[in-house]
Amino acid sequence: MLNNNSKQKSLLQRFLFVFGFFFFLLYVGLGLTLILWKDMPIELEYTNRMLFGGLLIVYGIFRFIRLRQEN
């Protein structure tokens, strides 16, 4: 059954959740862009692009896990 005794989140908590989710998507998107974009206008070696892109994806996932634990 549903638990109707839980309180509704405040406007600030909802805003911070949406804000955190936006940055999760941003970090994962930037990481995937670095990994998948072959002809980048920024001069980075392939290995450095992979490492930095992977780091951004891992950090985005870490932020999402922390965001879910707070709620």
N, CA, C, O and CB atoms as a CASP TS submission, in Angstrom:
PFRMAT TS
TARGET T0000
AUTHOR 0000-0000-0000
METHOD Language model
MODEL 1
PARENT N/A
ATOM      1  N   MET     1       0.829  -1.185   0.000  1.00  0.00           N
ATOM      2  CA  MET     1       0.000   0.000   0.000  1.00  0.00           C
ATOM      3  C   MET     1       0.871   1.245   0.000  1.00  0.00           C
ATOM      4  O   MET     1       2.053   1.204   0.342  1.00  0.00           O
ATOM      5  CB  MET     1      -0.942   0.000   1.204  1.00  0.00           C
ATOM      6  N   LEU     2       0.268   2.333  -0.386  1.00  0.00           N
ATOM      7  CA  LEU     2       0.985   3.599  -0.411  1.00  0.00           C
ATOM      8  C   LEU     2       1.054   4.193   0.986  1.00  0.00           C
ATOM      9  O   LEU     2       0.123   4.059   1.781  1.00  0.00           O
ATOM     10  CB  LEU     2       0.316   4.582  -1.377  1.00  0.00           C
ATOM     11  N   ASN     3       2.164   4.847   1.271  1.00  0.00           N
ATOM     12  CA  ASN     3       2.336   5.505   2.559  1.00  0.00           C
ATOM     13  C   ASN     3       1.963   6.969   2.397  1.00  0.00           C
ATOM     14  O   ASN     3       2.737   7.744   1.835  1.00  0.00           O
ATOM     15  CB  ASN     3       3.797   5.350   3.089  1.00  0.00           C
ATOM     16  N   ASN     4       0.790   7.359   2.880  1.00  0.00           N
ATOM     17  CA  ASN     4       0.326   8.735   2.752  1.00  0.00           C
ATOM     18  C   ASN     4       0.770   9.604   3.914  1.00  0.00           C
ATOM     19  O   ASN     4       0.414  10.781   3.964  1.00  0.00           O
ATOM     20  CB  ASN     4      -1.173   8.767   2.643  1.00  0.00           C
ATOM     21  N   ASN     5       1.533   9.060   4.846  1.00  0.00           N
ATOM     22  CA  ASN     5       1.986   9.825   5.996  1.00  0.00           C
ATOM     23  C   ASN     5       3.231  10.650   5.698  1.00  0.00           C
ATOM     24  O   ASN     5       3.630  11.478   6.518  1.00  0.00           O
ATOM     25  CB  ASN     5       2.255   8.901   7.147  1.00  0.00           C
ATOM     26  N   SER     6       3.847  10.441   4.548  1.00  0.00           N
ATOM     27  CA  SER     6       5.067  11.186   4.233  1.00  0.00           C
ATOM     28  C   SER     6       4.712  12.624   3.886  1.00  0.00           C
ATOM     29  O   SER     6       3.669  12.906   3.295  1.00  0.00           O
ATOM     30  CB  SER     6       5.837  10.519   3.066  1.00  0.00           C
ATOM     31  N   LYS     7       5.608  13.521   4.269  1.00  0.00           N
ATOM     32  CA  LYS     7       5.385  14.939   4.017  1.00  0.00           C
ATOM     33  C   LYS     7       5.815  15.283   2.603  1.00  0.00           C
ATOM     34  O   LYS     7       6.714  14.660   2.039  1.00  0.00           O
ATOM     35  CB  LYS     7       6.144  15.806   5.038  1.00  0.00           C
ATOM     36  N   GLN     8       5.157  16.284   2.042  1.00  0.00           N
ATOM     37  CA  GLN     8       5.531  16.752   0.717  1.00  0.00           C
ATOM     38  C   GLN     8       6.825  17.554   0.823  1.00  0.00           C
ATOM     39  O   GLN     8       7.036  18.279   1.795  1.00  0.00           O
ATOM     40  CB  GLN     8       4.396  17.606   0.085  1.00  0.00           C
ATOM     41  N   LYS     9       7.683  17.420  -0.177  1.00  0.00           N
ATOM     42  CA  LYS     9       8.953  18.133  -0.171  1.00  0.00           C
ATOM     43  C   LYS     9       8.708  19.623  -0.357  1.00  0.00           C
ATOM     44  O   LYS     9       7.766  20.034  -1.034  1.00  0.00           O
ATOM     45  CB  LYS     9       9.889  17.596  -1.271  1.00  0.00           C
ATOM     46  N   SER    10       9.566  20.414   0.250  1.00  0.00           N
ATOM     47  CA  SER    10       9.438  21.857   0.099  1.00  0.00           C
ATOM     48  C   SER    10       9.851  22.265  -1.310  1.00  0.00           C
ATOM     49  O   SER    10      10.456  21.486  -2.047  1.00  0.00           O
ATOM     50  CB  SER    10      10.289  22.598   1.153  1.00  0.00           C
ATOM     51  N   LEU    11       9.518  23.482  -1.661  1.00  0.00           N
ATOM     52  CA  LEU    11       9.866  24.002  -2.978  1.00  0.00           C
ATOM     53  C   LEU    11      11.379  24.030  -3.169  1.00  0.00           C
ATOM     54  O   LEU    11      11.871  23.735  -4.258  1.00  0.00           O
ATOM     55  CB  LEU    11       9.280  25.404  -3.171  1.00  0.00           C
ATOM     56  N   LEU    12      12.115  24.381  -2.125  1.00  0.00           N
ATOM     57  CA  LEU    12      13.576  24.418  -2.209  1.00  0.00           C
ATOM     58  C   LEU    12      14.143  23.020  -2.443  1.00  0.00           C
ATOM     59  O   LEU    12      15.050  22.854  -3.259  1.00  0.00           O
ATOM     60  CB  LEU    12      14.172  25.024  -0.927  1.00  0.00           C
ATOM     61  N   GLN    13      13.625  22.017  -1.742  1.00  0.00           N
ATOM     62  CA  GLN    13      14.105  20.647  -1.934  1.00  0.00           C
ATOM     63  C   GLN    13      13.821  20.147  -3.342  1.00  0.00           C
ATOM     64  O   GLN    13      14.659  19.474  -3.943  1.00  0.00           O
ATOM     65  CB  GLN    13      13.462  19.713  -0.916  1.00  0.00           C
ATOM     66  N   ARG    14      12.653  20.468  -3.870  1.00  0.00           N
ATOM     67  CA  ARG    14      12.330  20.059  -5.235  1.00  0.00           C
ATOM     68  C   ARG    14      13.232  20.756  -6.244  1.00  0.00           C
ATOM     69  O   ARG    14      13.691  20.140  -7.205  1.00  0.00           O
ATOM     70  CB  ARG    14      10.863  20.358  -5.548  1.00  0.00           C
ATOM     71  N   PHE    15      13.486  22.063  -6.019  1.00  0.00           N
ATOM     72  CA  PHE    15      14.372  22.804  -6.916  1.00  0.00           C
ATOM     73  C   PHE    15      15.778  22.221  -6.887  1.00  0.00           C
ATOM     74  O   PHE    15      16.394  22.045  -7.938  1.00  0.00           O
ATOM     75  CB  PHE    15      14.408  24.290  -6.533  1.00  0.00           C
ATOM     76  N   LEU    16      16.293  21.921  -5.702  1.00  0.00           N
ATOM     77  CA  LEU    16      17.638  21.372  -5.594  1.00  0.00           C
ATOM     78  C   LEU    16      17.730  19.985  -6.234  1.00  0.00           C
ATOM     79  O   LEU    16      18.763  19.634  -6.803  1.00  0.00           O
ATOM     80  CB  LEU    16      18.061  21.302  -4.129  1.00  0.00           C
ATOM     81  N   PHE    17      16.665  19.202  -6.144  1.00  0.00           N
ATOM     82  CA  PHE    17      16.664  17.899  -6.803  1.00  0.00           C
ATOM     83  C   PHE    17      16.720  18.059  -8.317  1.00  0.00           C
ATOM     84  O   PHE    17      17.502  17.382  -8.984  1.00  0.00           O
ATOM     85  CB  PHE    17      15.422  17.094  -6.400  1.00  0.00           C
ATOM     86  N   VAL    18      15.899  18.945  -8.861  1.00  0.00           N
ATOM     87  CA  VAL    18      15.895  19.178 -10.311  1.00  0.00           C
ATOM     88  C   VAL    18      17.238  19.746 -10.752  1.00  0.00           C
ATOM     89  O   VAL    18      17.763  19.355 -11.795  1.00  0.00           O
ATOM     90  CB  VAL    18      14.748  20.138 -10.712  1.00  0.00           C
ATOM     91  N   PHE    19      17.797  20.664  -9.971  1.00  0.00           N
ATOM     92  CA  PHE    19      19.098  21.259 -10.272  1.00  0.00           C
ATOM     93  C   PHE    19      20.188  20.190 -10.271  1.00  0.00           C
ATOM     94  O   PHE    19      21.023  20.158 -11.174  1.00  0.00           O
ATOM     95  CB  PHE    19      19.436  22.367  -9.256  1.00  0.00           C
ATOM     96  N   GLY    20      20.186  19.323  -9.274  1.00  0.00           N
ATOM     97  CA  GLY    20      21.159  18.244  -9.198  1.00  0.00           C
ATOM     98  C   GLY    20      21.005  17.256 -10.339  1.00  0.00           C
ATOM     99  O   GLY    20      21.999  16.769 -10.877  1.00  0.00           O
ATOM    100  N   PHE    21      19.768  16.956 -10.712  1.00  0.00           N
ATOM    101  CA  PHE    21      19.526  16.040 -11.824  1.00  0.00           C
ATOM    102  C   PHE    21      19.999  16.652 -13.139  1.00  0.00           C
ATOM    103  O   PHE    21      20.535  15.950 -13.998  1.00  0.00           O
ATOM    104  CB  PHE    21      18.034  15.680 -11.912  1.00  0.00           C
ATOM    105  N   PHE    22      19.801  17.965 -13.297  1.00  0.00           N
ATOM    106  CA  PHE    22      20.282  18.656 -14.493  1.00  0.00           C
ATOM    107  C   PHE    22      21.799  18.539 -14.607  1.00  0.00           C
ATOM    108  O   PHE    22      22.318  18.272 -15.691  1.00  0.00           O
ATOM    109  CB  PHE    22      19.864  20.138 -14.468  1.00  0.00           C
ATOM    110  N   PHE    23      22.515  18.736 -13.498  1.00  0.00           N
ATOM    111  CA  PHE    23      23.965  18.645 -13.554  1.00  0.00           C
ATOM    112  C   PHE    23      24.439  17.207 -13.752  1.00  0.00           C
ATOM    113  O   PHE    23      25.488  16.992 -14.360  1.00  0.00           O
ATOM    114  CB  PHE    23      24.569  19.219 -12.287  1.00  0.00           C
ATOM    115  N   PHE    24      23.700  16.225 -13.259  1.00  0.00           N
ATOM    116  CA  PHE    24      24.011  14.830 -13.560  1.00  0.00           C
ATOM    117  C   PHE    24      23.961  14.601 -15.067  1.00  0.00           C
ATOM    118  O   PHE    24      24.877  14.013 -15.642  1.00  0.00           O
ATOM    119  CB  PHE    24      23.029  13.880 -12.833  1.00  0.00           C
ATOM    120  N   LEU    25      22.887  15.066 -15.704  1.00  0.00           N
ATOM    121  CA  LEU    25      22.769  14.914 -17.153  1.00  0.00           C
ATOM    122  C   LEU    25      23.857  15.686 -17.887  1.00  0.00           C
ATOM    123  O   LEU    25      24.374  15.223 -18.904  1.00  0.00           O
ATOM    124  CB  LEU    25      21.395  15.379 -17.623  1.00  0.00           C
ATOM    125  N   LEU    26      24.203  16.862 -17.375  1.00  0.00           N
ATOM    126  CA  LEU    26      25.243  17.675 -18.000  1.00  0.00           C
ATOM    127  C   LEU    26      26.595  16.974 -17.961  1.00  0.00           C
ATOM    128  O   LEU    26      27.287  16.913 -18.977  1.00  0.00           O
ATOM    129  CB  LEU    26      25.339  19.032 -17.310  1.00  0.00           C
ATOM    130  N   TYR    27      26.979  16.445 -16.803  1.00  0.00           N
ATOM    131  CA  TYR    27      28.272  15.764 -16.679  1.00  0.00           C
ATOM    132  C   TYR    27      28.337  14.511 -17.550  1.00  0.00           C
ATOM    133  O   TYR    27      29.342  14.268 -18.218  1.00  0.00           O
ATOM    134  CB  TYR    27      28.536  15.395 -15.220  1.00  0.00           C
ATOM    135  N   VAL    28      27.279  13.724 -17.542  1.00  0.00           N
ATOM    136  CA  VAL    28      27.270  12.511 -18.360  1.00  0.00           C
ATOM    137  C   VAL    28      27.278  12.884 -19.844  1.00  0.00           C
ATOM    138  O   VAL    28      27.971  12.250 -20.640  1.00  0.00           O
ATOM    139  CB  VAL    28      26.033  11.632 -18.027  1.00  0.00           C
ATOM    140  N   GLY    29      26.516  13.902 -20.212  1.00  0.00           N
ATOM    141  CA  GLY    29      26.495  14.344 -21.605  1.00  0.00           C
ATOM    142  C   GLY    29      27.842  14.870 -22.074  1.00  0.00           C
ATOM    143  O   GLY    29      28.276  14.564 -23.185  1.00  0.00           O
ATOM    144  N   LEU    30      28.505  15.658 -21.236  1.00  0.00           N
ATOM    145  CA  LEU    30      29.833  16.161 -21.599  1.00  0.00           C
ATOM    146  C   LEU    30      30.839  15.025 -21.720  1.00  0.00           C
ATOM    147  O   LEU    30      31.674  15.017 -22.624  1.00  0.00           O
ATOM    148  CB  LEU    30      30.319  17.181 -20.567  1.00  0.00           C
ATOM    149  N   GLY    31      30.755  14.071 -20.808  1.00  0.00           N
ATOM    150  CA  GLY    31      31.655  12.925 -20.873  1.00  0.00           C
ATOM    151  C   GLY    31      31.460  12.121 -22.145  1.00  0.00           C
ATOM    152  O   GLY    31      32.429  11.733 -22.798  1.00  0.00           O
ATOM    153  N   LEU    32      30.206  11.873 -22.494  1.00  0.00           N
ATOM    154  CA  LEU    32      29.928  11.133 -23.729  1.00  0.00           C
ATOM    155  C   LEU    32      30.352  11.926 -24.961  1.00  0.00           C
ATOM    156  O   LEU    32      30.831  11.351 -25.938  1.00  0.00           O
ATOM    157  CB  LEU    32      28.440  10.788 -23.819  1.00  0.00           C
ATOM    158  N   THR    33      30.175  13.240 -24.913  1.00  0.00           N
ATOM    159  CA  THR    33      30.605  14.077 -26.031  1.00  0.00           C
ATOM    160  C   THR    33      32.105  13.988 -26.226  1.00  0.00           C
ATOM    161  O   THR    33      32.580  13.858 -27.354  1.00  0.00           O
ATOM    162  CB  THR    33      30.191  15.529 -25.808  1.00  0.00           C
ATOM    163  N   LEU    34      32.851  14.058 -25.140  1.00  0.00           N
ATOM    164  CA  LEU    34      34.305  13.954 -25.250  1.00  0.00           C
ATOM    165  C   LEU    34      34.732  12.600 -25.804  1.00  0.00           C
ATOM    166  O   LEU    34      35.677  12.515 -26.589  1.00  0.00           O
ATOM    167  CB  LEU    34      34.952  14.185 -23.892  1.00  0.00           C
ATOM    168  N   ILE    35      34.045  11.557 -25.400  1.00  0.00           N
ATOM    169  CA  ILE    35      34.428  10.215 -25.838  1.00  0.00           C
ATOM    170  C   ILE    35      34.021   9.955 -27.291  1.00  0.00           C
ATOM    171  O   ILE    35      34.788   9.353 -28.043  1.00  0.00           O
ATOM    172  CB  ILE    35      33.796   9.164 -24.924  1.00  0.00           C
ATOM    173  N   LEU    36      32.842  10.394 -27.690  1.00  0.00           N
ATOM    174  CA  LEU    36      32.296  10.002 -28.990  1.00  0.00           C
ATOM    175  C   LEU    36      32.606  10.959 -30.137  1.00  0.00           C
ATOM    176  O   LEU    36      32.542  10.553 -31.297  1.00  0.00           O
ATOM    177  CB  LEU    36      30.831   9.861 -28.874  1.00  0.00           C
ATOM    178  N   TRP    37      32.939  12.213 -29.850  1.00  0.00           N
ATOM    179  CA  TRP    37      33.163  13.190 -30.915  1.00  0.00           C
ATOM    180  C   TRP    37      34.567  13.012 -31.470  1.00  0.00           C
ATOM    181  O   TRP    37      35.553  13.256 -30.775  1.00  0.00           O
ATOM    182  CB  TRP    37      32.959  14.640 -30.398  1.00  0.00           C
ATOM    183  N   LYS    38      34.653  12.588 -32.715  1.00  0.00           N
ATOM    184  CA  LYS    38      35.949  12.262 -33.324  1.00  0.00           C
ATOM    185  C   LYS    38      36.763  13.506 -33.680  1.00  0.00           C
ATOM    186  O   LYS    38      37.948  13.569 -33.353  1.00  0.00           O
ATOM    187  CB  LYS    38      35.736  11.425 -34.571  1.00  0.00           C
ATOM    188  N   ASP    39      36.161  14.491 -34.340  1.00  0.00           N
ATOM    189  CA  ASP    39      36.884  15.680 -34.815  1.00  0.00           C
ATOM    190  C   ASP    39      36.597  16.877 -33.919  1.00  0.00           C
ATOM    191  O   ASP    39      35.966  17.844 -34.345  1.00  0.00           O
ATOM    192  CB  ASP    39      36.499  16.005 -36.273  1.00  0.00           C
ATOM    193  N   MET    40      37.056  16.809 -32.694  1.00  0.00           N
ATOM    194  CA  MET    40      36.825  17.896 -31.745  1.00  0.00           C
ATOM    195  C   MET    40      37.659  19.114 -32.118  1.00  0.00           C
ATOM    196  O   MET    40      38.793  18.969 -32.575  1.00  0.00           O
ATOM    197  CB  MET    40      37.152  17.445 -30.312  1.00  0.00           C
ATOM    198  N   PRO    41      37.109  20.318 -31.930  1.00  0.00           N
ATOM    199  CA  PRO    41      37.898  21.522 -32.193  1.00  0.00           C
ATOM    200  C   PRO    41      38.982  21.758 -31.137  1.00  0.00           C
ATOM    201  O   PRO    41      39.881  22.574 -31.343  1.00  0.00           O
ATOM    202  CB  PRO    41      36.984  22.729 -32.262  1.00  0.00           C
ATOM    203  N   ILE    42      38.901  21.054 -30.019  1.00  0.00           N
ATOM    204  CA  ILE    42      39.907  21.175 -28.959  1.00  0.00           C
ATOM    205  C   ILE    42      40.958  20.096 -29.186  1.00  0.00           C
ATOM    206  O   ILE    42      40.629  18.930 -29.405  1.00  0.00           O
ATOM    207  CB  ILE    42      39.259  21.044 -27.528  1.00  0.00           C
ATOM    208  N   GLU    43      42.206  20.490 -29.133  1.00  0.00           N
ATOM    209  CA  GLU    43      43.301  19.543 -29.356  1.00  0.00           C
ATOM    210  C   GLU    43      43.592  18.754 -28.078  1.00  0.00           C
ATOM    211  O   GLU    43      44.280  19.244 -27.182  1.00  0.00           O
ATOM    212  CB  GLU    43      44.575  20.285 -29.832  1.00  0.00           C
ATOM    213  N   LEU    44      43.073  17.553 -28.001  1.00  0.00           N
ATOM    214  CA  LEU    44      43.351  16.631 -26.904  1.00  0.00           C
ATOM    215  C   LEU    44      43.727  15.287 -27.502  1.00  0.00           C
ATOM    216  O   LEU    44      43.135  14.837 -28.484  1.00  0.00           O
ATOM    217  CB  LEU    44      42.124  16.497 -25.942  1.00  0.00           C
ATOM    218  N   GLU    45      44.709  14.661 -26.903  1.00  0.00           N
ATOM    219  CA  GLU    45      45.055  13.320 -27.354  1.00  0.00           C
ATOM    220  C   GLU    45      43.899  12.372 -27.054  1.00  0.00           C
ATOM    221  O   GLU    45      43.090  12.619 -26.160  1.00  0.00           O
ATOM    222  CB  GLU    45      46.360  12.826 -26.677  1.00  0.00           C
ATOM    223  N   TYR    46      43.838  11.298 -27.809  1.00  0.00           N
ATOM    224  CA  TYR    46      42.749  10.329 -27.670  1.00  0.00           C
ATOM    225  C   TYR    46      42.679   9.774 -26.249  1.00  0.00           C
ATOM    226  O   TYR    46      41.594   9.663 -25.677  1.00  0.00           O
ATOM    227  CB  TYR    46      42.927   9.182 -28.671  1.00  0.00           C
ATOM    228  N   THR    47      43.831   9.428 -25.680  1.00  0.00           N
ATOM    229  CA  THR    47      43.861   8.855 -24.328  1.00  0.00           C
ATOM    230  C   THR    47      43.360   9.860 -23.301  1.00  0.00           C
ATOM    231  O   THR    47      42.597   9.504 -22.404  1.00  0.00           O
ATOM    232  CB  THR    47      45.284   8.398 -23.965  1.00  0.00           C
ATOM    233  N   ASN    48      43.784  11.110 -23.426  1.00  0.00           N
ATOM    234  CA  ASN    48      43.338  12.140 -22.487  1.00  0.00           C
ATOM    235  C   ASN    48      41.843  12.407 -22.617  1.00  0.00           C
ATOM    236  O   ASN    48      41.164  12.636 -21.617  1.00  0.00           O
ATOM    237  CB  ASN    48      44.118  13.432 -22.712  1.00  0.00           C
ATOM    238  N   ARG    49      41.328  12.379 -23.846  1.00  0.00           N
ATOM    239  CA  ARG    49      39.888  12.552 -24.047  1.00  0.00           C
ATOM    240  C   ARG    49      39.113  11.436 -23.378  1.00  0.00           C
ATOM    241  O   ARG    49      38.096  11.685 -22.730  1.00  0.00           O
ATOM    242  CB  ARG    49      39.551  12.601 -25.537  1.00  0.00           C
ATOM    243  N   MET    50      39.587  10.198 -23.530  1.00  0.00           N
ATOM    244  CA  MET    50      38.903   9.053 -22.922  1.00  0.00           C
ATOM    245  C   MET    50      38.934   9.148 -21.396  1.00  0.00           C
ATOM    246  O   MET    50      37.924   8.907 -20.735  1.00  0.00           O
ATOM    247  CB  MET    50      39.551   7.732 -23.385  1.00  0.00           C
ATOM    248  N   LEU    51      40.086   9.495 -20.846  1.00  0.00           N
ATOM    249  CA  LEU    51      40.202   9.602 -19.389  1.00  0.00           C
ATOM    250  C   LEU    51      39.317  10.713 -18.840  1.00  0.00           C
ATOM    251  O   LEU    51      38.599  10.508 -17.861  1.00  0.00           O
ATOM    252  CB  LEU    51      41.656   9.852 -18.989  1.00  0.00           C
ATOM    253  N   PHE    52      39.363  11.884 -19.461  1.00  0.00           N
ATOM    254  CA  PHE    52      38.573  13.012 -18.979  1.00  0.00           C
ATOM    255  C   PHE    52      37.077  12.746 -19.160  1.00  0.00           C
ATOM    256  O   PHE    52      36.282  13.066 -18.277  1.00  0.00           O
ATOM    257  CB  PHE    52      38.978  14.300 -19.712  1.00  0.00           C
ATOM    258  N   GLY    53      36.691  12.166 -20.292  1.00  0.00           N
ATOM    259  CA  GLY    53      35.289  11.820 -20.513  1.00  0.00           C
ATOM    260  C   GLY    53      34.797  10.780 -19.522  1.00  0.00           C
ATOM    261  O   GLY    53      33.690  10.895 -18.997  1.00  0.00           O
ATOM    262  N   GLY    54      35.614   9.764 -19.261  1.00  0.00           N
ATOM    263  CA  GLY    54      35.246   8.750 -18.275  1.00  0.00           C
ATOM    264  C   GLY    54      35.146   9.322 -16.879  1.00  0.00           C
ATOM    265  O   GLY    54      34.262   8.947 -16.109  1.00  0.00           O
ATOM    266  N   LEU    55      36.050  10.232 -16.549  1.00  0.00           N
ATOM    267  CA  LEU    55      36.016  10.890 -15.242  1.00  0.00           C
ATOM    268  C   LEU    55      34.740  11.710 -15.077  1.00  0.00           C
ATOM    269  O   LEU    55      34.125  11.689 -14.010  1.00  0.00           O
ATOM    270  CB  LEU    55      37.248  11.789 -15.062  1.00  0.00           C
ATOM    271  N   LEU    56      34.338  12.428 -16.118  1.00  0.00           N
ATOM    272  CA  LEU    56      33.098  13.203 -16.049  1.00  0.00           C
ATOM    273  C   LEU    56      31.881  12.299 -15.876  1.00  0.00           C
ATOM    274  O   LEU    56      30.965  12.629 -15.123  1.00  0.00           O
ATOM    275  CB  LEU    56      32.938  14.056 -17.307  1.00  0.00           C
ATOM    276  N   ILE    57      31.866  11.170 -16.563  1.00  0.00           N
ATOM    277  CA  ILE    57      30.737  10.241 -16.436  1.00  0.00           C
ATOM    278  C   ILE    57      30.684   9.645 -15.034  1.00  0.00           C
ATOM    279  O   ILE    57      29.611   9.565 -14.436  1.00  0.00           O
ATOM    280  CB  ILE    57      30.840   9.117 -17.486  1.00  0.00           C
ATOM    281  N   VAL    58      31.821   9.230 -14.509  1.00  0.00           N
ATOM    282  CA  VAL    58      31.862   8.656 -13.159  1.00  0.00           C
ATOM    283  C   VAL    58      31.443   9.702 -12.128  1.00  0.00           C
ATOM    284  O   VAL    58      30.705   9.388 -11.194  1.00  0.00           O
ATOM    285  CB  VAL    58      33.280   8.120 -12.833  1.00  0.00           C
ATOM    286  N   TYR    59      31.908  10.943 -12.290  1.00  0.00           N
ATOM    287  CA  TYR    59      31.532  12.003 -11.353  1.00  0.00           C
ATOM    288  C   TYR    59      30.033  12.298 -11.435  1.00  0.00           C
ATOM    289  O   TYR    59      29.393  12.537 -10.411  1.00  0.00           O
ATOM    290  CB  TYR    59      32.340  13.283 -11.637  1.00  0.00           C
ATOM    291  N   GLY    60      29.477  12.283 -12.633  1.00  0.00           N
ATOM    292  CA  GLY    60      28.041  12.491 -12.782  1.00  0.00           C
ATOM    293  C   GLY    60      27.238  11.394 -12.100  1.00  0.00           C
ATOM    294  O   GLY    60      26.233  11.676 -11.448  1.00  0.00           O
ATOM    295  N   ILE    61      27.670  10.147 -12.242  1.00  0.00           N
ATOM    296  CA  ILE    61      26.993   9.029 -11.578  1.00  0.00           C
ATOM    297  C   ILE    61      27.121   9.154 -10.065  1.00  0.00           C
ATOM    298  O   ILE    61      26.163   8.896  -9.337  1.00  0.00           O
ATOM    299  CB  ILE    61      27.572   7.680 -12.052  1.00  0.00           C
ATOM    300  N   PHE    62      28.302   9.548  -9.591  1.00  0.00           N
ATOM    301  CA  PHE    62      28.512   9.761  -8.157  1.00  0.00           C
ATOM    302  C   PHE    62      27.572  10.835  -7.624  1.00  0.00           C
ATOM    303  O   PHE    62      26.983  10.666  -6.557  1.00  0.00           O
ATOM    304  CB  PHE    62      29.972  10.151  -7.878  1.00  0.00           C
ATOM    305  N   ARG    63      27.425  11.935  -8.352  1.00  0.00           N
ATOM    306  CA  ARG    63      26.506  13.005  -7.936  1.00  0.00           C
ATOM    307  C   ARG    63      25.067  12.503  -7.902  1.00  0.00           C
ATOM    308  O   ARG    63      24.308  12.863  -7.002  1.00  0.00           O
ATOM    309  CB  ARG    63      26.619  14.214  -8.884  1.00  0.00           C
ATOM    310  N   PHE    64      24.684  11.676  -8.872  1.00  0.00           N
ATOM    311  CA  PHE    64      23.324  11.160  -8.906  1.00  0.00           C
ATOM    312  C   PHE    64      23.061  10.237  -7.719  1.00  0.00           C
ATOM    313  O   PHE    64      21.991  10.291  -7.113  1.00  0.00           O
ATOM    314  CB  PHE    64      23.070  10.420 -10.220  1.00  0.00           C
ATOM    315  N   ILE    65      24.030   9.395  -7.388  1.00  0.00           N
ATOM    316  CA  ILE    65      23.875   8.505  -6.231  1.00  0.00           C
ATOM    317  C   ILE    65      23.723   9.323  -4.957  1.00  0.00           C
ATOM    318  O   ILE    65      22.863   9.026  -4.128  1.00  0.00           O
ATOM    319  CB  ILE    65      25.081   7.544  -6.110  1.00  0.00           C
ATOM    320  N   ARG    66      24.550  10.350  -4.795  1.00  0.00           N
ATOM    321  CA  ARG    66      24.442  11.212  -3.616  1.00  0.00           C
ATOM    322  C   ARG    66      23.100  11.939  -3.580  1.00  0.00           C
ATOM    323  O   ARG    66      22.513  12.120  -2.513  1.00  0.00           O
ATOM    324  CB  ARG    66      25.587  12.228  -3.593  1.00  0.00           C
ATOM    325  N   LEU    67      22.624  12.351  -4.742  1.00  0.00           N
ATOM    326  CA  LEU    67      21.339  13.038  -4.829  1.00  0.00           C
ATOM    327  C   LEU    67      20.208  12.109  -4.402  1.00  0.00           C
ATOM    328  O   LEU    67      19.302  12.532  -3.684  1.00  0.00           O
ATOM    329  CB  LEU    67      21.096  13.553  -6.259  1.00  0.00           C
ATOM    330  N   ARG    68      20.246  10.857  -4.830  1.00  0.00           N
ATOM    331  CA  ARG    68      19.209   9.898  -4.463  1.00  0.00           C
ATOM    332  C   ARG    68      19.259   9.542  -2.979  1.00  0.00           C
ATOM    333  O   ARG    68      18.220   9.284  -2.371  1.00  0.00           O
ATOM    334  CB  ARG    68      19.347   8.639  -5.300  1.00  0.00           C
ATOM    335  N   GLN    69      20.467   9.525  -2.385  1.00  0.00           N
ATOM    336  CA  GLN    69      20.587   9.200  -0.967  1.00  0.00           C
ATOM    337  C   GLN    69      20.016  10.309  -0.094  1.00  0.00           C
ATOM    338  O   GLN    69      19.506  10.038   0.994  1.00  0.00           O
ATOM    339  CB  GLN    69      22.046   8.949  -0.603  1.00  0.00           C
ATOM    340  N   GLU    70      20.095  11.547  -0.553  1.00  0.00           N
ATOM    341  CA  GLU    70      19.580  12.664   0.237  1.00  0.00           C
ATOM    342  C   GLU    70      18.064  12.699   0.233  1.00  0.00           C
ATOM    343  O   GLU    70      17.457  13.242   1.157  1.00  0.00           O
ATOM    344  CB  GLU    70      20.126  13.977  -0.289  1.00  0.00           C
ATOM    345  N   ASN    71      17.437  12.127  -0.796  1.00  0.00           N
ATOM    346  CA  ASN    71      15.976  12.192  -0.902  1.00  0.00           C
ATOM    347  C   ASN    71      15.337  10.937  -0.460  1.00  0.00           C
ATOM    348  O   ASN    71      14.111  10.826  -0.486  1.00  0.00           O
ATOM    349  CB  ASN    71      15.553  12.492  -2.295  1.00  0.00           C
TER
END
